[in-house]
Amino acid sequence: MRIAILVEGATEKAFEPILRDFLKSRLQQQMPKLQFLPDDGRIPKEEKLRRKVENLLTGRDAFNAVIALTDVYTGTNDFQDAADAKAKMKMWVGNNPNFYPHTAQYDFEAWLLPYWPTIQKLAGHNKSAPRGLPEQVNHNKPPSYHIKEIFELGKKRSYSKTRDAAKILKNNNLMDAVNLCPELKEFLNTILSLCEIDLIP
Protein backbone atom coordinates (compact mmCIF):
# COMPACT_ATOMS: atom_id res chain seq x y z
CA MET A 1 0.00 0.00 0.00
CA ARG A 2 1.51 3.33 -1.13
CA ILE A 3 -0.11 6.48 0.23
CA ALA A 4 0.80 10.05 -0.74
CA ILE A 5 -0.02 12.66 1.88
CA LEU A 6 -0.22 16.24 0.58
CA VAL A 7 0.65 18.65 3.38
CA GLU A 8 1.19 22.37 3.65
CA GLY A 9 4.74 22.49 4.92
CA ALA A 10 7.01 22.58 7.94
CA THR A 11 4.69 21.68 10.82
CA GLU A 12 3.21 18.67 9.10
CA LYS A 13 6.72 17.42 8.21
CA ALA A 14 7.51 17.60 11.93
CA PHE A 15 4.44 15.38 12.48
CA GLU A 16 5.68 12.70 10.05
CA PRO A 17 7.95 10.68 12.41
CA ILE A 18 5.29 10.82 15.16
CA LEU A 19 2.66 9.53 12.73
CA ARG A 20 4.97 6.76 11.53
CA ASP A 21 5.69 5.58 15.09
CA PHE A 22 1.97 5.63 15.94
CA LEU A 23 1.08 3.61 12.84
CA LYS A 24 3.92 1.11 13.32
CA SER A 25 2.61 0.29 16.78
CA ARG A 26 -0.77 -0.63 15.24
CA LEU A 27 0.14 -1.94 11.80
CA GLN A 28 3.51 -3.70 12.31
CA GLN A 29 4.02 -5.82 9.15
CA GLN A 30 1.16 -4.06 7.31
CA MET A 31 2.81 -0.64 7.50
CA PRO A 32 2.10 1.28 4.28
CA LYS A 33 4.69 3.25 2.34
CA LEU A 34 3.84 6.84 3.25
CA GLN A 35 5.22 9.78 1.33
CA PHE A 36 4.67 13.28 2.72
CA LEU A 37 4.58 15.82 -0.10
CA PRO A 38 4.84 19.35 1.33
CA ASP A 39 3.60 22.29 -0.71
CA ASP A 40 4.88 25.80 -0.35
CA GLY A 41 2.70 26.88 2.55
CA ARG A 42 -0.67 25.51 1.40
CA ILE A 43 -2.38 22.74 -0.56
CA PRO A 44 -3.10 23.67 -4.20
CA LYS A 45 -6.65 24.64 -5.14
CA GLU A 46 -9.13 23.85 -7.90
CA GLU A 47 -7.67 22.55 -11.20
CA LYS A 48 -4.13 22.49 -9.82
CA LEU A 49 -5.17 20.12 -7.02
CA ARG A 50 -7.10 17.87 -9.44
CA ARG A 51 -4.08 17.56 -11.75
CA LYS A 52 -1.72 16.86 -8.86
CA VAL A 53 -3.94 14.10 -7.46
CA GLU A 54 -4.46 12.49 -10.88
CA ASN A 55 -0.71 12.51 -11.57
CA LEU A 56 0.01 10.81 -8.25
CA LEU A 57 -2.59 8.10 -8.90
CA THR A 58 -1.42 7.21 -12.43
CA GLY A 59 1.73 6.01 -14.13
CA ARG A 60 4.43 3.52 -13.24
CA ASP A 61 5.04 4.90 -9.74
CA ALA A 62 1.36 5.46 -8.95
CA PHE A 63 0.16 5.64 -5.37
CA ASN A 64 -2.84 3.59 -4.22
CA ALA A 65 -4.34 6.59 -2.44
CA VAL A 66 -3.79 10.32 -2.01
CA ILE A 67 -4.67 12.08 1.24
CA ALA A 68 -4.73 15.89 1.33
CA LEU A 69 -4.26 17.48 4.76
CA THR A 70 -4.97 21.21 4.87
CA ASP A 71 -5.54 23.75 7.61
CA VAL A 72 -8.94 25.45 7.67
CA TYR A 73 -7.11 28.65 8.56
CA THR A 74 -4.96 29.43 5.51
CA GLY A 75 -4.72 33.19 5.91
CA THR A 76 -7.55 33.50 3.35
CA ASN A 77 -11.31 33.02 3.57
CA ASP A 78 -11.31 29.90 1.38
CA PHE A 79 -12.80 27.63 4.05
CA GLN A 80 -15.39 28.25 6.78
CA ASP A 81 -14.70 25.07 8.74
CA ALA A 82 -13.44 21.49 8.36
CA ALA A 83 -16.58 20.24 6.60
CA ASP A 84 -16.41 23.09 4.07
CA ALA A 85 -12.68 22.49 3.40
CA LYS A 86 -13.21 18.77 2.78
CA ALA A 87 -16.25 19.37 0.55
CA LYS A 88 -14.37 21.94 -1.56
CA MET A 89 -11.30 19.72 -2.02
CA LYS A 90 -13.54 16.82 -3.03
CA MET A 91 -15.37 19.04 -5.51
CA TRP A 92 -12.10 20.37 -6.98
CA VAL A 93 -10.67 16.87 -7.47
CA GLY A 94 -13.92 15.37 -8.76
CA ASN A 95 -15.35 11.92 -8.20
CA ASN A 96 -12.11 10.08 -7.43
CA PRO A 97 -12.51 7.14 -5.03
CA ASN A 98 -8.78 7.13 -4.19
CA PHE A 99 -8.67 10.73 -2.96
CA TYR A 100 -9.27 11.46 0.73
CA PRO A 101 -9.53 15.11 1.84
CA HIS A 102 -8.72 15.87 5.48
CA THR A 103 -8.22 18.98 7.50
CA ALA A 104 -6.88 20.34 10.75
CA GLN A 105 -9.43 22.70 12.27
CA TYR A 106 -8.43 25.49 12.44
CA ASP A 107 -4.76 24.79 11.96
CA PHE A 108 -2.36 21.92 12.63
CA GLU A 109 -1.41 23.37 16.01
CA ALA A 110 -4.87 22.43 17.33
CA TRP A 111 -3.42 18.92 17.57
CA LEU A 112 -0.65 20.26 19.82
CA LEU A 113 -2.94 22.03 22.32
CA PRO A 114 -3.69 18.83 24.32
CA TYR A 115 0.00 18.93 25.32
CA TRP A 116 -0.20 22.38 26.93
CA PRO A 117 1.94 21.38 29.96
CA THR A 118 4.73 20.43 27.51
CA ILE A 119 4.20 23.73 25.65
CA GLN A 120 4.45 25.64 28.96
CA LYS A 121 7.69 23.85 29.84
CA LEU A 122 9.27 24.48 26.42
CA ALA A 123 8.12 28.11 26.37
CA GLY A 124 9.18 28.76 29.96
CA HIS A 125 5.85 30.37 30.86
CA ASN A 126 2.74 29.32 32.80
CA LYS A 127 0.12 31.08 30.64
CA SER A 128 -3.03 28.95 30.73
CA ALA A 129 -4.31 26.97 27.76
CA PRO A 130 -7.02 28.42 25.49
CA ARG A 131 -10.52 27.39 26.60
CA GLY A 132 -12.63 24.75 24.90
CA LEU A 133 -11.82 21.76 22.75
CA PRO A 134 -8.64 22.13 20.66
CA GLU A 135 -10.42 22.02 17.31
CA GLN A 136 -12.84 24.74 18.39
CA VAL A 137 -10.09 27.33 18.94
CA ASN A 138 -10.96 29.26 15.81
CA HIS A 139 -10.31 31.68 12.96
CA ASN A 140 -10.25 34.80 15.17
CA LYS A 141 -7.20 33.50 17.00
CA PRO A 142 -6.17 30.08 15.66
CA PRO A 143 -4.20 27.59 17.81
CA SER A 144 -0.81 28.53 16.30
CA TYR A 145 -1.30 32.10 17.58
CA HIS A 146 -1.80 30.86 21.15
CA ILE A 147 1.41 28.81 20.95
CA LYS A 148 3.33 31.70 19.38
CA GLU A 149 2.09 33.98 22.16
CA ILE A 150 3.23 31.77 25.06
CA PHE A 151 6.67 31.34 23.46
CA GLU A 152 7.07 35.08 23.07
CA LEU A 153 6.01 35.64 26.68
CA GLY A 154 8.42 33.02 28.04
CA LYS A 155 11.40 32.58 25.75
CA LYS A 156 11.07 36.04 24.22
CA ARG A 157 11.38 34.30 20.87
CA SER A 158 8.72 33.10 18.50
CA TYR A 159 7.41 29.57 18.16
CA SER A 160 9.22 27.68 15.39
CA LYS A 161 7.01 25.17 13.61
CA THR A 162 9.87 22.88 12.60
CA ARG A 163 11.79 22.95 15.88
CA ASP A 164 9.06 23.26 18.50
CA ALA A 165 6.21 21.17 17.02
CA ALA A 166 8.47 18.10 16.92
CA LYS A 167 9.59 18.72 20.54
CA ILE A 168 5.99 19.12 21.73
CA LEU A 169 4.94 15.84 20.13
CA LYS A 170 8.08 13.83 20.82
CA ASN A 171 7.47 12.35 24.28
CA ASN A 172 3.69 12.53 24.33
CA ASN A 173 1.05 9.94 23.52
CA LEU A 174 -0.72 10.80 20.25
CA MET A 175 -3.91 9.18 21.58
CA ASP A 176 -4.25 12.08 24.04
CA ALA A 177 -4.79 14.39 21.04
CA VAL A 178 -6.86 11.82 19.12
CA ASN A 179 -9.35 11.63 22.00
CA LEU A 180 -9.90 15.41 21.90
CA CYS A 181 -9.60 16.04 18.15
CA PRO A 182 -12.20 14.36 15.88
CA GLU A 183 -10.47 15.59 12.69
CA LEU A 184 -7.18 14.00 13.74
CA LYS A 185 -9.00 10.75 14.54
CA GLU A 186 -10.70 10.82 11.14
CA PHE A 187 -7.35 11.37 9.38
CA LEU A 188 -5.72 8.43 11.20
CA ASN A 189 -8.75 6.20 10.62
CA THR A 190 -8.52 6.82 6.87
CA ILE A 191 -4.97 5.43 6.89
CA LEU A 192 -5.98 2.48 9.11
CA SER A 193 -8.97 1.76 6.86
CA LEU A 194 -6.78 1.78 3.72
CA CYS A 195 -4.57 -0.79 5.47
CA GLU A 196 -7.64 -2.84 6.48
CA ILE A 197 -6.93 -2.51 10.18
CA ASP A 198 -9.42 -1.91 13.02
CA LEU A 199 -10.31 1.76 13.34
CA ILE A 200 -9.88 3.92 16.43
CA PRO A 201 -13.35 3.93 18.06
N, C-alpha and C positions, 0 to 999 in steps of 0.2 A: 504494500500500500504506500503510494507516494502522494503526499499532501503538500501543496504550496499554500503558504499563509502570507497574504498581502498585509503589510503593516505600515504604519505611518513613518516610523523612524526610530530614534535612539531609545526611548523608554521601552518600547516593545521588544527591541533587541536585547535589552537588559533582562527581560522576562523569559527569553528563550531557554537558558539553562535551567531555570526554575520549572518551567513547563515540562521540559524533557525529563527531569528527575521525577516529577509528579507522575507523568505518564509511564515511565519505566517501572515504577513501583506497582502500577496496576496492570500493565500490558506485558511485561517481561519479554518473552520470545515473540510476541505479536506487535512489537514496537514498530510504528510506521516510519518511513523516511520523511522527516519534516524539513521543509526548506522555507525559512523566513525570508521574504522579499521586501525590504524596506523601500518606501517611496520617499521622495524629498519633502517630508513634512506632512503629507496627506495622501490618502488613497485617491487614484484618479476618478474622474466623474464621467457619466454619460457614455458616449461612443468610445472614449479612450479606455474606460474600464471594461466595456464589452470586448474590445479587441484584445486587451491584455489577458482576460480570462480565457477567451477562445484560443489564443496562442499557447497558453500554458496547458490546455487540455487536448491539444492536437500535436501531431508530429512524433518523431522517433523517441524523444525524451518526454513524452506527455505525462502529466500528473493524473492521478485517478480522481482527485478532487482539488478544488481551489476554495479556500476560506479567505474572506476579506474581513479584516478587523479594523474598524475606524472608531475614532472618538465621535461623540455627538457634537461636542464643542470643538469646532475647527477654526474658530476665529471669524467665521462667516455665519450667515443665517440659513445655511443649506438644510439643516436638520432641526426639527423641533424636539425630538426625543428618540430613544432607541428604536421604537417601532417604526417611526417615520424614516430613520436612516436605513433600516433593513429593507423596508418596502421600496425605497428609492433605488438602492443598489440592485435589488432584484429586478426592478423595472428596467434599469439601465442595461443590465446584462441580458435580459430576456429570459425565456423559458428554458433554462439550462439546469438539468437535474443534478449536475456535479458542481454547482456553485452554491456556496453557503455564506450568506452575509451575516456578520456579527458586529457588535458594537460595544464599546465601553461608554457607559452613561455616567457622567457627562464627559469625562476623559479618563484615560488609563489610570491616572492616580487615584481614582475612586477605589481601585482594587488594592491600593496601599493603605488607605485610611484605617482598615481594621487593625493595623499594626502601629497605632499611634504611640504606644509606649516606646517602641523602637525608634520612631521618628523623633520623639522628644529627646531620647538619649543621643541620637546622632546630631540633632540640631543644637543640643545643649540648652534647651529651654523647656519650661513646664506649661506653656500655653495649652489650653484644653482643646480637645478634638472638636471639629464642627459637629453640630447636633444633627440627629436623624440618621437614617440608613445611608451608607456610603454612596450608593447610586442615586440618591435623591439630593445630594449636594450639587447645586445646579448651575445653569448658564450664568447667572448674575455673579457668582464667584465660584468657579469650578474647583474641584478637589486640588488640582495642581497649584492653584493660587494659595490655598490654605497651607500646603507644604512649603511653598516658596516663602511665605510669610514667617512661619516658625523658624526656618533656617536663617532668615535675615535678622530676626530678633535675637537668636542665640549665637550663631557662628559669625554673624555680621557678613555673611556671604550668601549668595543665592543657592537655591537647590539646583543640583546638576542631575538631569535625568539619567545620564549614563552612569555616573558614579554612585549617586545616592539611591536610585531605585533598586539597583542590584543589592546594595547593602541592606536596605529595608527588607527585601524579600529573603535574603540569604538564609538566615537561621530561623525563619518562621514557617509555620505549617500552612500551606496553601488552602487547606480545607477551612481554616478560620475565615478567609476571605470568601470562599465559595459559599459558605453558609449564610453570609450577609449580602451577597452580590448575585442576584439571579442571572444577570447577563454573563458574568464569568462562568457560572455553572452551565449555562446554555452553550457557551463556546466550548468548554471542556467536553460536554456531553456529545456535541457534534463529532469531535475527534474519536471519542470512545465508541460511538455508534458506527462510524466508518470502519472501525477496527473490530466491530461485532463483539464488543465487550459490554458487560452490565453497566448501565448508566448510574450516575450519582443521583440518588433519590431526592 
